[in-house]
Amino acid sequence: MYPFIEIFSGTFLYAFGVALSICFFAFLWLLKKLSKRFAYSFTFFSHNILWFFVSVFIFSRLLYVIGRWNDMKFIKDPFQFFIMSEFNFSLFGAIFWFFIVLFILLRLERGSLTRYIDGLVLSFLFILIIGYIGAFFGWQVYGRETSFGIEILYKNPFTPVPYQVPVFPLPIVYTLISFLIFSAMYMLSLFIHIKGYIGYMGLILFSAMILIFEFFSGKQDIVSIYSVFNLPQIYALILALWSWYQLFHLFLQNKDTDTQIKA
């Protein structure tokens, strides 16, 4: 795996940076494409794209630095915080702050999250596939030593992977499972027309993926140093509980509506 290619002397093209750029445009493309099916306005996002972009960029980086505080506490200036060659961000930092901006904008416009959640989650699941491919080549995600017979060895002299033996192919597993979740949710969206169900089910499945397979992660953070869990698992648990609550609330709402119609 080669995280970067030197195009010209001193000019590098980073695999994960390219993947993030593709994710940005792919997310907007699918979000617009799904706007007709789920009956929401794409301009709600396009007109506020700067707020979403800035919040996701800053706070995904901030949560990454907090999670790796033992290594990152030596940052001396803002340049080191924002401009970094390793392109390391917190996925859950991006998710949570995207939703915070979304909640604020919805409150200002008196809109409903249920109207947008299906298209948002399907678009998110779609770009996860691209993002994890980029993380595989860029070494942002890697596994720990296992003996399942599917391990991969990182031989590049520049690799930050601390293992000298084959390790669990975590980014490949994440890519495949993300593809399966996206495909399943996309196909279900063709048959389930109750707003919110697809979105919250997709978030629950995504959270379950993280909760299970982060046990095979080879990276450490401020939580995993002292326990068997890590920060992504804690974030995933919070996201799963919130999604379950929202899904249960939707179920009760639709159950009450059906009861009133039959009465």
C-alpha positions, 0 to 999 in steps of 0.5 A, a space after each residue: 500500500 502506498 499512501 502517496 505518489 510523488 507527481 513532481 519533485 516535492 509534490 505528493 498526491 495522497 491516497 486518502 486525500 483523494 478519497 476524501 475529495 471523491 467522498 465529498 462530491 459523491 455524497 452531494 451527488 447521491 444526496 441530490 439524486 435521492 432528494 426526489 425519492 424521499 421528497 426533501 429539498 437538496 438546496 437545504 444542504 447546498 445553501 448551507 454547505 459551507 457550515 457543514 464543511 467547516 464544522 466537519 473539518 474542524 471538529 473531526 480533526 479536534 476529536 482525533 487529536 483528543 483521542 490521540 492526546 498522548 501523541 498529539 499533545 505536542 502540537 505547538 501551533 494551529 498550522 500543525 493542527 489543521 495542516 497535516 500530511 497523515 490526513 487523520 480525522 475522527 469519523 464520529 467527530 465528522 458525524 456528530 458535528 454534521 448532525 449538530 449543524 443539521 439540528 441547528 439549521 432545522 430548528 431555525 427553519 422549523 424542519 423535521 429530521 425525519 424528512 432528511 435522515 433517509 437520504 443522508 444515511 444512504 449517502 453516508 453509507 455510500 461514501 463509507 465504501 470509498 472512504 475505507 478504500 482510501 483508508 486502506 491505501 493511506 493507512 488511516 485504518 489498520 488491524 491488529 495481529 490475528 490468526 484467521 488466515 486472511 491477514 495482510 502484511 505492511 512492508 512499506 518502510 514509511 508505514 505507521 503500522 507498528 506491527 512487523 507481522 501480518 495483521 487483520 485486514 480491517 479496512 477491507 472488512 469495513 469496505 465489504 460490510 459497508 457495501 453490504 449495508 448500503 446495498 441492503 438499505 438501498 434495496 429496502 428503500 424501494 419497498 419501505 416508504 415510511 420516512 425515517 425507517 431506512 435512515 435509523 436502521 442504517 445507522 444502527 447497522 453501521 454502529 453495530 459494525 463499529 462496535 464489533 470490528 473495532 475489537 480488531 483495530 490496531 490503533 490505540 486512543 486514550 480509552 483503549 490504553 486503559 480498557 478493551 474498548 476504544 473511543 469509536 466503540 463508545 461513540 458507536 454505542 451512543 449513536 446506536 442508542 439514539 437511533 434505536 430511540 428514534 426508530 422506536 419513537 417513529 414506530 409508536 407514531 405510525 402505530 398510533 396513526 394506524 389505530 386512528 385510521 382504523 377507528 
